[in-house]
Amino acid sequence: MAAERGEVKLIGGWASPFVARPRIALNLKGVAYEMFQETVGKKSELLLKSNPVYKKIPVLIHNGKPICESAIIVEYIDETWSSDGASILPSDPYDRAIARFWTVYVDDKIPDAIRKLRPLVKGSAVAEVEAEKLHAALQLLEEAFEKCSKGKSFFGGDNIGYLDIALGSQLAWIKAVEKIVEIKFLDKEKIPGLVAWSERFYAHEAVKEVMPEADRLVEFTRMLLSGSFAK
Amino acid sequence: MASEKGIKLLDFWVSPFGQRARIALAEKGVEYEHKEENLLAEKSELLLKSNPVHKKIPVLIHDGKPVCESLIIVQYIDEVWPDKAPLLPSDPYQRAQARFWADFVDKKVFECGGRLWKLKGEEQEAAKKEMIEILQILEAQLGDKKYFGGDTFGFVDVAFVPLTSWFYSCETCANFSVEAVAPKIVLWVQRCMERESVAKTLSDPKKVYEYVRFLKKRFRIE
């Protein structure tokens, strides 16, 4: 069985939410892979060769062929190992379009909010402004969750799907930023559906070991801002 | 809205994003109602209701259900009408490559092109340098192939070709030549224009330039 899978390598970093995505997808499919951890501040030869256009992680290398961009990698994993595990993308074209739409929305709003919030301190005026944007985005995603889940556990229904992976992978950094600026984003009062969903997501077999601890990300941020990773 | 049958496309005449959807629908031979939104005036009720998150065109409304974001619309069209003119290849690795390059076009070409005609001086020079790099990357990716996907017109071609109507505007505003840096891309555009779906959809580059000049006046960029 393992030989049929071919050689699967993933170039990534423990702190990257984008790297978490293919890791979760590969876990869902039960596909073993070799992890190549990049050192922050120094890009490896393998990375530069495999992703010459963006020079960014994650990169999946399957039988020597590289695939870049986290959402594209997840679709590739779903299509390549289509008979393993549940389908990651929904089967209906309209549901797929909705899952893709919200994934684009997540990528448009969440990483930017995290990048803007993480260098700030509690109580700063800028933090208030950026926090409002993140609250608003999460509110829309709460409504999307209601519609997509149709009363089930995940955006994908009974199983973790494409949008669960897209948004779920961002949770570790959302939790880290909560600690940094001391503002609660995963607020049961405001977004009860998403908060309950996030707990189920974190508890899932395919996700558990992948998500970094928020405290570790807070420490990572401190090091990033103090220039510890500069060459 | 949910009970209405048929296909409607909310569009704006010069939008390259709307044109992606129109080319895909034409390739598939799908009949639809084209609704022109006047983006320079107030947005219609239907647009606001169909795309409440972004309030942008294009929006494809299929039997009352809206699909937003041009590349998502193109994939949707490809999946709903798979039998005619498949736009994405069947091999997962080739599909990943097609998605990657369509995404590259999305991230890089329009945004950089916008800077080329909106900015002046040093900022424009920087945008020009970037655009040349982007075109060279795409030129290398196209290589000697007939289309980006190979022998068949596909997803990357649909994603990129409508943006080429804006080359003339970029060249004129920033004083450079696409043909000089990416001659294969220029030939590829000509090949695409041999397809009825593309020829009937793309805006005349001179009309696009008139529109760009109008926008510059309106936003006092001149």
Interface residues (C-beta under 8 A of the other chain):
Chain A: V53 H62 K65 I67 C68 E69 I72 I73 E75 Y76 E79 T80 P93 Y94 R96 A97 R100 F101 V104 Y105 L140
Chain B: V53 H62 K65 V67 C68 E69 I72 I73 Q75 Y76 E79 V80 P92 Y93 R95 A96 R99 F100 D103 F104 I137
